[in-house]
Amino acid sequence: MTKNQLLSFLQSYSNSGSALGLSRVELLLDYLSHPEKKLKFVHVAGTNGKGSTIAFLSSVLSQAGYRVGRFQSPWIFDYEEQIRIGETLISEEDLIAVGKEVISCAKQMVKDGYEMPTEFEMLVPMAFLYFLKQNCDIVLLEVGLGGEGDATNVIPTPLISVITKISYDHMNYLGETIEEIAMAKAGIIKEGGKVVLSPQPREAEEVFSKRINLCHGDLFEWKEIPKEFVLGLKGGYQRENASLAYTTLLLLQQLGYEISNEDMKKGFESATWPGRFEVLKEQPLFLVDGAHNEDGARALAKALEETYPDKKFSVIIGILADKEYEKILDLMLPYANKVFCITPENPRALPKEDLKQVIVEKKKGLPVTCCESLFDALKESYYNDNEPTLAFGSLYYVGKIRKLFFDIDR
């Protein structure tokens, strides 16, 4: 089996049986003799900041000498990015090996009369198998969607359940209110589990308190990261993510993990995570950020205010129709001196013409151009005008921009 054949098979089930739930993945892991029961996890859910929090944790734990498994989605450049040891991606050979093993069991499930698992429900066990074969000391496991019904939640009680700040996102799956979204995320808190939370909206805090009490859990006090620590990830909003990681590391110390203050300092400073307030080029400035909801846009706006005060950008925007795009635009348009609209390659995309109409109505006199492709948007905004440029949106979209930019800029 080649990598293309593997991905073709997996992705042919990307939308099948898409209802959240654990029955298929639990059964698949039964066929695989439950590799997840032989691993130790830190399980990370939330709305924004999951990836950055894991990047900080991974960097510090690797600095301390631990073999750290990381499962994170979505991928930006390569499918293998979702499964890695520290910063090292799973090799194509190993991806195919664990993929074949999981697919063989999935096909046997179907022969035995059960439903075929989805792509994500096969990808998660692939990661577990790989981390077990690689003798990982600890696995940093990022929730795909929500929490309670997400395939990653098939694990037993983790070392720590970590939840980043809750805000509005994926409302069509998780609910229309902060309480409903928090209830879905709270599902990763298990019986007797230890919990670390970012500062939360009051409604979410109440949901988490009830869940922790119901599960006889133990909430660990959130602590600010020391001011003298330098962060490898830029943007003022990263201090909250870093503080969440710092609190988690303090708890891991209590659980017996040997992590020195020097490990922490070096780890936080060397952390990397593409697509988060990332400068692709200094002159002229080209900045990308994975802000794709209201909270992400608010954090990006604050980071721009702190880092580039009074600077205006040519802004490339592509937005999904099911996001709170009007609120996102209200936050981001003050930083634009012109806007280039594209339609992201996604069935849920807001058409560029509709996006332009909304922008024109919100900010009279702001030049707005519809572009047929990302290449055209880059050419018009950055290469023709030679002006500071900002592109933001979903990580898939930001990933395409990064790849295109580096391909052109070689």
Secondary structure, DSSP 8 states (H G I E B T S, - for coil): --HHHHHHHHHTTSSTT-S--SHHHHHHHHHTT-GGGGS-EEEEE-SSSHHHHHHHHHHHHHHTT--EEEE----SS-GGGGEEETTEE--HHHHHHHHHHHHHHHHHHHHTT-----HHHHHHHHHHHHHHHTT-SEEEEE-SSSSTTSGGGGS-S-SEEEE----S--HHHH-SSHHHHHHHHGGG--TT-EEEE----HHHHHHHHHHHHHTT-EE-------TT---SS-STTHHHHHHHHHHHHHHHHHTT----HHHHHHHHHH---TTSSEEEETTTTEEEE---SHHHHHHHHHHHHHHSTT--EEEEE--BTTS-HHHHHHHHGGGEEEEEE---SSTTB--HHHHHHHHHHHSTT--EEE-SSHHHHHIIIIIIT---EEEES-HHHHHHHHHHHHHHH-
